[in-house]
Amino acid sequence: MKKIYHLGTCDTCKRILKELQPLEGFNLQDIKTEGITPSQLEAMHALTGNYEVLFSKRARLYKERNLAAKALSETDYKDLILEHYTFLKRPVVIVHDKIFIGNSKKEVAAAKETIHS
């Protein structure tokens, strides 16, 4: 599977997608217009073994709901990601059995190397 979950309105995601070009054979999913399904999230979890690494603690709703003050479980992370797209750390790049999560320079560079190798 070659897939990228991104947010079409996010300038950072747009920049990273441009940096990763060419993306031949990739399925791009804008998570705002096409929500993440439970089976898609399960597939991501199978590659990470952990929902927390898929969860964005920088999301506006994370701050608004004061979730930092709560002890969130793996089930909480899963449910929150499924509840609202903003809780997925993005972009998520999947290349066969490898997953790259977020926009750190290290993750983007590793994704780029894997895509173009």
C-alpha positions in Angstrom: 0.0 0.0 0.0 1.2 3.5 -0.9 -1.0 6.1 0.8 -0.7 9.6 2.3 -3.2 10.9 4.8 -3.0 14.7 4.8 -5.0 17.9 5.3 -5.6 19.7 2.0 -6.0 23.1 3.8 -2.7 22.8 5.7 0.2 24.7 4.2 2.7 22.4 5.9 1.1 19.3 4.4 1.1 21.0 1.0 4.8 21.8 1.3 5.6 18.3 2.3 3.6 16.8 -0.5 5.5 19.0 -2.9 8.8 18.0 -1.4 7.9 14.3 -1.7 7.1 14.5 -5.5 6.8 12.5 -7.6 4.2 10.4 -5.8 3.4 7.9 -8.5 1.1 5.1 -7.4 0.2 6.9 -4.2 -3.4 7.3 -3.0 -3.8 10.7 -1.3 -6.6 11.1 1.2 -7.6 14.5 2.4 -8.8 13.6 6.0 -11.1 16.7 6.2 -13.1 15.8 3.1 -12.8 12.0 3.5 -12.7 11.0 7.1 -10.5 8.2 8.5 -12.3 4.9 8.8 -11.8 2.6 11.8 -10.2 0.0 9.4 -7.7 2.7 8.1 -6.8 3.6 11.6 -6.4 0.0 12.5 -4.0 -0.4 9.6 -1.9 2.5 10.8 -2.0 1.1 14.3 -0.7 -2.3 13.0 2.4 -0.5 11.7 3.0 1.6 14.8 1.7 -0.6 17.6 0.5 2.5 19.3 -2.3 5.1 18.9 -0.5 7.8 20.8 2.2 8.3 18.2 -0.6 8.9 15.6 -2.2 11.6 17.9 -1.5 15.3 17.5 -1.1 17.0 20.8 -0.8 20.3 18.9 -4.4 20.2 17.8 -6.5 23.2 18.7 -9.2 20.9 20.2 -6.6 19.2 22.4 -6.0 22.6 24.1 -9.7 23.6 24.1 -10.7 20.4 25.8 -7.8 20.6 28.2 -6.9 17.0 27.3 -3.3 17.6 28.6 -4.7 17.5 32.1 -6.3 14.1 31.6 -4.6 10.7 31.6 -5.6 9.4 28.1 -5.6 5.7 27.3 -4.9 4.1 24.0 -8.6 3.7 23.5 -9.1 7.5 24.2 -6.5 8.3 21.5 -8.2 6.0 19.0 -11.6 7.4 19.7 -10.5 11.0 19.5 -8.7 10.4 16.2 -11.9 8.8 14.8 -14.0 11.6 16.3 -12.2 14.5 14.6 -9.6 14.6 11.8 -7.6 17.3 13.6 -6.4 14.7 16.1 -4.4 12.8 13.5 -0.8 13.8 13.4 -0.1 14.6 9.8 0.8 13.9 7.2 0.9 10.1 7.6 2.9 8.5 4.8 2.6 4.7 4.3 4.9 2.9 1.9 4.1 -0.8 2.0 5.1 -1.9 5.5 6.7 1.4 6.6 4.9 4.4 8.2 6.1 8.0 8.6 4.1 10.2 10.9 4.2 14.0 11.2 6.1 16.8 9.8 9.5 16.7 11.5 12.5 17.1 9.1 13.7 13.6 10.1 10.3 11.9 9.3 9.9 13.8 6.0 13.5 12.9 4.9 13.0 9.3 5.8 9.7 9.2 3.9 11.3 10.8 0.9 14.3 8.4 0.9 11.9 5.4 1.1 9.6 6.7 -1.6 12.5 7.4 -4.1 14.6 4.3 -3.4 
